[in-house]
């Protein structure tokens, strides 16, 4: 990933098996406010990776519809 030119857009789609949690205090640069559940260890690794790579955790920027 370090070899990708700075102006290029990179999309990573994966099942990362982590919960990044609700809210984004302290992580506003990579997360929206709409995560679910509490952050677990795997979710923290996802957020740490996103910060290092300056990439957003995209699904946290969209509000989920609650199931009926």
MODELLER restraints for C-alpha pairs under 7 A, 6 or more apart:
rsr = mdl.restraints
at = mdl.atoms
rsr.add(forms.Gaussian(group=physical.xy_distance, feature=features.Distance(at['CA:17:A'], at['CA:42:A']), mean=6.80, stdev=0.5))
rsr.add(forms.Gaussian(group=physical.xy_distance, feature=features.Distance(at['CA:18:A'], at['CA:40:A']), mean=6.51, stdev=0.5))
rsr.add(forms.Gaussian(group=physical.xy_distance, feature=features.Distance(at['CA:18:A'], at['CA:42:A']), mean=4.48, stdev=0.5))
rsr.add(forms.Gaussian(group=physical.xy_distance, feature=features.Distance(at['CA:18:A'], at['CA:43:A']), mean=4.04, stdev=0.5))
rsr.add(forms.Gaussian(group=physical.xy_distance, feature=features.Distance(at['CA:19:A'], at['CA:37:A']), mean=6.67, stdev=0.5))
rsr.add(forms.Gaussian(group=physical.xy_distance, feature=features.Distance(at['CA:19:A'], at['CA:38:A']), mean=6.54, stdev=0.5))
rsr.add(forms.Gaussian(group=physical.xy_distance, feature=features.Distance(at['CA:19:A'], at['CA:39:A']), mean=5.02, stdev=0.5))
rsr.add(forms.Gaussian(group=physical.xy_distance, feature=features.Distance(at['CA:19:A'], at['CA:40:A']), mean=5.61, stdev=0.5))
rsr.add(forms.Gaussian(group=physical.xy_distance, feature=features.Distance(at['CA:19:A'], at['CA:42:A']), mean=6.83, stdev=0.5))
rsr.add(forms.Gaussian(group=physical.xy_distance, feature=features.Distance(at['CA:19:A'], at['CA:43:A']), mean=4.46, stdev=0.5))
rsr.add(forms.Gaussian(group=physical.xy_distance, feature=features.Distance(at['CA:20:A'], at['CA:35:A']), mean=6.38, stdev=0.5))
rsr.add(forms.Gaussian(group=physical.xy_distance, feature=features.Distance(at['CA:20:A'], at['CA:38:A']), mean=6.96, stdev=0.5))
rsr.add(forms.Gaussian(group=physical.xy_distance, feature=features.Distance(at['CA:20:A'], at['CA:39:A']), mean=4.59, stdev=0.5))
rsr.add(forms.Gaussian(group=physical.xy_distance, feature=features.Distance(at['CA:20:A'], at['CA:40:A']), mean=6.81, stdev=0.5))
rsr.add(forms.Gaussian(group=physical.xy_distance, feature=features.Distance(at['CA:20:A'], at['CA:43:A']), mean=4.25, stdev=0.5))
rsr.add(forms.Gaussian(group=physical.xy_distance, feature=features.Distance(at['CA:20:A'], at['CA:44:A']), mean=6.27, stdev=0.5))
rsr.add(forms.Gaussian(group=physical.xy_distance, feature=features.Distance(at['CA:20:A'], at['CA:47:A']), mean=6.79, stdev=0.5))
rsr.add(forms.Gaussian(group=physical.xy_distance, feature=features.Distance(at['CA:21:A'], at['CA:35:A']), mean=5.06, stdev=0.5))
rsr.add(forms.Gaussian(group=physical.xy_distance, feature=features.Distance(at['CA:21:A'], at['CA:36:A']), mean=5.04, stdev=0.5))
rsr.add(forms.Gaussian(group=physical.xy_distance, feature=features.Distance(at['CA:21:A'], at['CA:37:A']), mean=4.94, stdev=0.5))
rsr.add(forms.Gaussian(group=physical.xy_distance, feature=features.Distance(at['CA:21:A'], at['CA:38:A']), mean=4.29, stdev=0.5))
rsr.add(forms.Gaussian(group=physical.xy_distance, feature=features.Distance(at['CA:21:A'], at['CA:39:A']), mean=4.12, stdev=0.5))
rsr.add(forms.Gaussian(group=physical.xy_distance, feature=features.Distance(at['CA:22:A'], at['CA:33:A']), mean=6.37, stdev=0.5))
rsr.add(forms.Gaussian(group=physical.xy_distance, feature=features.Distance(at['CA:22:A'], at['CA:34:A']), mean=5.94, stdev=0.5))
rsr.add(forms.Gaussian(group=physical.xy_distance, feature=features.Distance(at['CA:22:A'], at['CA:35:A']), mean=4.34, stdev=0.5))
rsr.add(forms.Gaussian(group=physical.xy_distance, feature=features.Distance(at['CA:22:A'], at['CA:36:A']), mean=5.04, stdev=0.5))
rsr.add(forms.Gaussian(group=physical.xy_distance, feature=features.Distance(at['CA:22:A'], at['CA:37:A']), mean=5.99, stdev=0.5))
rsr.add(forms.Gaussian(group=physical.xy_distance, feature=features.Distance(at['CA:22:A'], at['CA:38:A']), mean=6.39, stdev=0.5))
rsr.add(forms.Gaussian(group=physical.xy_distance, feature=features.Distance(at['CA:23:A'], at['CA:33:A']), mean=4.54, stdev=0.5))
rsr.add(forms.Gaussian(group=physical.xy_distance, feature=features.Distance(at['CA:23:A'], at['CA:34:A']), mean=6.47, stdev=0.5))
rsr.add(forms.Gaussian(group=physical.xy_distance, feature=features.Distance(at['CA:23:A'], at['CA:35:A']), mean=6.54, stdev=0.5))
rsr.add(forms.Gaussian(group=physical.xy_distance, feature=features.Distance(at['CA:24:A'], at['CA:31:A']), mean=5.73, stdev=0.5))
rsr.add(forms.Gaussian(group=physical.xy_distance, feature=features.Distance(at['CA:24:A'], at['CA:32:A']), mean=6.12, stdev=0.5))
rsr.add(forms.Gaussian(group=physical.xy_distance, feature=features.Distance(at['CA:24:A'], at['CA:33:A']), mean=5.46, stdev=0.5))
rsr.add(forms.Gaussian(group=physical.xy_distance, feature=features.Distance(at['CA:30:A'], at['CA:50:A']), mean=6.39, stdev=0.5))
rsr.add(forms.Gaussian(group=physical.xy_distance, feature=features.Distance(at['CA:30:A'], at['CA:51:A']), mean=6.31, stdev=0.5))
rsr.add(forms.Gaussian(group=physical.xy_distance, feature=features.Distance(at['CA:30:A'], at['CA:54:A']), mean=6.97, stdev=0.5))
rsr.add(forms.Gaussian(group=physical.xy_distance, feature=features.Distance(at['CA:30:A'], at['CA:55:A']), mean=6.11, stdev=0.5))
rsr.add(forms.Gaussian(group=physical.xy_distance, feature=features.Distance(at['CA:30:A'], at['CA:56:A']), mean=4.12, stdev=0.5))
rsr.add(forms.Gaussian(group=physical.xy_distance, feature=features.Distance(at['CA:30:A'], at['CA:57:A']), mean=5.87, stdev=0.5))
rsr.add(forms.Gaussian(group=physical.xy_distance, feature=features.Distance(at['CA:31:A'], at['CA:56:A']), mean=5.88, stdev=0.5))
rsr.add(forms.Gaussian(group=physical.xy_distance, feature=features.Distance(at['CA:31:A'], at['CA:57:A']), mean=5.42, stdev=0.5))
rsr.add(forms.Gaussian(group=physical.xy_distance, feature=features.Distance(at['CA:31:A'], at['CA:60:A']), mean=5.86, stdev=0.5))
rsr.add(forms.Gaussian(group=physical.xy_distance, feature=features.Distance(at['CA:31:A'], at['CA:61:A']), mean=6.72, stdev=0.5))
rsr.add(forms.Gaussian(group=physical.xy_distance, feature=features.Distance(at['CA:32:A'], at['CA:60:A']), mean=4.63, stdev=0.5))
rsr.add(forms.Gaussian(group=physical.xy_distance, feature=features.Distance(at['CA:32:A'], at['CA:61:A']), mean=4.07, stdev=0.5))
rsr.add(forms.Gaussian(group=physical.xy_distance, feature=features.Distance(at['CA:33:A'], at['CA:60:A']), mean=6.07, stdev=0.5))
rsr.add(forms.Gaussian(group=physical.xy_distance, feature=features.Distance(at['CA:33:A'], at['CA:61:A']), mean=6.25, stdev=0.5))
rsr.add(forms.Gaussian(group=physical.xy_distance, feature=features.Distance(at['CA:34:A'], at['CA:60:A']), mean=4.64, stdev=0.5))
rsr.add(forms.Gaussian(group=physical.xy_distance, feature=features.Distance(at['CA:34:A'], at['CA:61:A']), mean=5.88, stdev=0.5))
rsr.add(forms.Gaussian(group=physical.xy_distance, feature=features.Distance(at['CA:34:A'], at['CA:62:A']), mean=6.10, stdev=0.5))
rsr.add(forms.Gaussian(group=physical.xy_distance, feature=features.Distance(at['CA:34:A'], at['CA:63:A']), mean=5.38, stdev=0.5))
rsr.add(forms.Gaussian(group=physical.xy_distance, feature=features.Distance(at['CA:35:A'], at['CA:60:A']), mean=4.72, stdev=0.5))
rsr.add(forms.Gaussian(group=physical.xy_distance, feature=features.Distance(at['CA:50:A'], at['CA:56:A']), mean=6.11, stdev=0.5))
rsr.add(forms.Gaussian(group=physical.xy_distance, feature=features.Distance(at['CA:50:A'], at['CA:57:A']), mean=6.79, stdev=0.5))
